[in-house]
Amino acid sequence: MMRRLLILEVFLLAAGCGGGVAPPQEEDPGPGTVKNELAFFDYSASHTNSAQDPDNSASSEISLTKGETVMLGTCGLTDSAFTGDTYLRLYGSSVQVAANDDSESCGLDSVGSRIVYTAPVAGIYTLRAGCFDVGACSGTVALSRRKATFAAPSLRNTHDATVNTFNKQYYFNGGEVLRVSTCGTTAFGASASGDTLLRLFQQRNGGYTTEVANNDNAGALCSSAAEIVYAIPSAGYYQIRVGCAANTACGATVAVYIE
């Protein structure tokens, strides 16, 4: 987990400066080069004009590849936090490409911020963090990078995701935080129909027999969708098993993020 600290303190001066047959599934092709999945910074600011003032706002550069999807926020992501009403803006080549004030993905009354963005071109993007209007706030901005999405359609009779599941394997590095979800509110690109259930297994001795996490209903924002957030203790392959609660029928698009 990589951390980058950027502290911006803004002071106002007196001068006024302000079991059956499972669906077909494929093995993940294997580990590749893993870049810095998590970068986040702390900031404290005021009089940022809703993060439009570059002098009073905090900023950090983020490298994105073409087609890469990220979630950036002061809420709803691992290690994110905020006090006051935060505001985030994302720029590419000095042009604003995304912005958010109050993110409903963090709760209906939340004043935290979260941006979801898919980069159309590779490059260096700038995240600007500030506060709504001329108020004061502080926050920890977290970054979540999407590793994959996959469809798990037409599931039934999985007996709480213990048989007839749709399985996918991925390699993760130790220290990474995995978010695997069928909840589109908290993980962009995910979706669920019916009551989904997720289980996560770690590969040991060549098999996936060690269950390390599971989830059925991920909370009020997700209804009957499922989500697992899990800190990877050691590098290796992990298997995601997708099923339905009890012996109901369901389907999902599963989103996998590293944060």
N, C-alpha and C positions, 0 to 999 in steps of 0.2 A: 504494500500500500504506500503510495507516494503522497507526500503532503508538501504543499507549498504555502507558506504563510505570507500574506500581504496585508499589513495593517495600515489603514488610512484613518487618521484622526483629524477631524475638521473642527476648528474653533472659530467662533465669531469674534472678530476684533472690534474694538470701539470705533474704529474708522468705518466699519460697516461692510467688510469684505464678505460677510456672510458665514386358467384352466382350458378354454376352447382355443380356436384358432385366432391368434392376434392379428391385427392389421399389419401390412408389410412395413418394414422399418429398415433403416440403413445405419451402419456403424459410422461414427464420425471419422473422417480420414486421418485424424491424428494431430499432435501438437504442432503448432507453427510458431512463428515469431510473435511474442506477446509484448505489446508496448505498454506504456504506463496507463493502466485502466482507470486509476483513480487519481484525480488531482483536485484539491479543494483549497480554498483560502478563506481566511477570516477577514472581516472588514467592519469598520465603524465609521459612520458618516452622517452628515446633515446638510440641508440646503443643496440637494443634488438636482432639484427640478425634475423629479421622477427619473433619475439616472440619465438625464440628458446633458448635465454639466460634467464635462470630462475632468475638470480640475477638482471638483468636490466628490466625485464618484471614484470607487475603486475599480480596477480593471486587471484582467489577466488574459494572456494569449492561450489558445487551445488549438492544437493541430488535429485536423480531421481529414480522413480519406474520402474519396468520392463515394457517395452512397451510404456513408456511415451515419447511423442514427444515434443521437445522444439525448440524455435528459440531464438538465442542469438546474439546480434549485437550492433554495434555502429551506425547503421542507420536502418531506416525502421520500428522501433518499438517505442512505446510510451516512451518518455523521453530519447531516445538514442540521441547521438550527437558525433561529432568528428571534430578535426582539424588535418590536415596532413593525411598521408597514414597509416591507422591502420591495424593491423594484429591480428587475433584471432586463437588460437589453443585450442582444447578440449582434455583432457586426462582422461582415465579410467585405474586405476591400473598402472599408470606410462607409459601407452602406448597411443600414439596419436590415437584418433578415428575420429577426424574431424578437418578441418582447412579452413580458408578463408582469402583472402587478399582483393580483390575488388569485392563487391557483385553487380551483375547486378540487383538484386531485389530492389536496392536502386537507380537505374538509370544507363544508359549505361556508363557514364563517372565517376561514383562514386568511390571514394577511401575509402569509409567506408566498414565495414566488417560485414557479417552476417553468422552464422552457423545454419544449421538445422540438428537435430540429434534425432534419436529414440533409446532409451536405450535398448539393448538386455537383460541386467540384471540390477537389482536394485543395487544401491550403491552410493558412493560419487565420483563425477567427479570433475576435476579441470579445470577451464577455465583460460588460460594464455593470457594476452592482451599485445600487444606490437606494434611496428611500422615496416613498410617494410624496409628491409635491415638494415642500421645503421642510418636511419633518425630519426627525432624527431616528436612526435605526442602527442595528448591527446584525450581522449574520455570518454563518458559515456556509459557503457555497460548495455543494458536492456535485460531482460529475459521474454519470453512469453511462457506460458505452454498451451498445447492444452487440452481443456476440452472434446471435442467431434467432430466427423464428422458424417454427415448423408446425405443420398441421397434424392434428390427431383427431380425425373425423370418425363418426359412426361407431362410437364405443358403446358397449352394453355388457351387462352381466360380468362386471369386473370385480364384484364383491369387495368394495372399498379399495380398488386399485391393487388387488393382490393377485388377480388372474386376468388374462385377456387384455392386458394393458398395452399401450403404445410406448415403446422405449427408445430413447436416444442417448448416446454416450458423447461426452465432451471431456477434453483435457483442461484442467485448471491448475494454476500455480498456487502454492501455499501462500496464505495471507490475503488472497483475493476474497471479495465478498460477492457471492452469487445471488442474483435475484432471478428466480424462475417463476413465471406467472401465467395464469389464464385471465387475469383481471386487466382490462384495458384502461381502467381509471388510473392505476398506479404503475403500469408498465405498458408504454405505448407500443401498439402492434399486437398485443394479446387480445384474446376474446374467448368467450365461453358460451355454450348453449347447454342448458341443463346444469346439474350439480357436479362439477368437476372435483377431482381429488388428485393431489400430487404426492409422489414419494421420491426421495433422493437416496441413492445407494452409492457407496464408495467401493471401488474395485480393490479386492484383496485376494491374494493367491490365485489370480487369474479369473475370479468370478465376482459377481455383484450380489453378495449375500449379506452385506452389512448395511442396514438402513441407518442413515444419519439424520434425516429430517422428513417431515411430512406435514401436509396441511389440507384441510377440507374447505372451510369457509374463511376467507381472508379478512373479514370484517365488514363494517357497515358500508364502506365505499365500494366494496366488491360483491356484496350479496353472496351468491352461492359459488362464485369463482374462487379459485385457489391461488395461493402464492407462498413460496418459500424464500426466505432471506437467510443465507447460511454463510458463515465465515469458513473458508476452506482451510483446514488445519495443515494439510500436506499436499504436495503436488501429486497429480495422478489423474486417472480417468474416473469420472462420476457418471452414473446413469440416472436419467430422469424417467420416471414411470408415470404415465398419464392414465387415469381411469375415472370412474364415476362413483359417487357415494352409493353405498349399498349395492343393489343390483339394478339401478336405474340406467337409462340411456343418456348419453351426453356426447359432446364434441367440443373441440377447442383449437385455437391457434395459440401455441405456447411461445412466449417471448423469453429469451435468456439474456440477461444483462450482467456485466461486471462493474462493480462500484466499490 
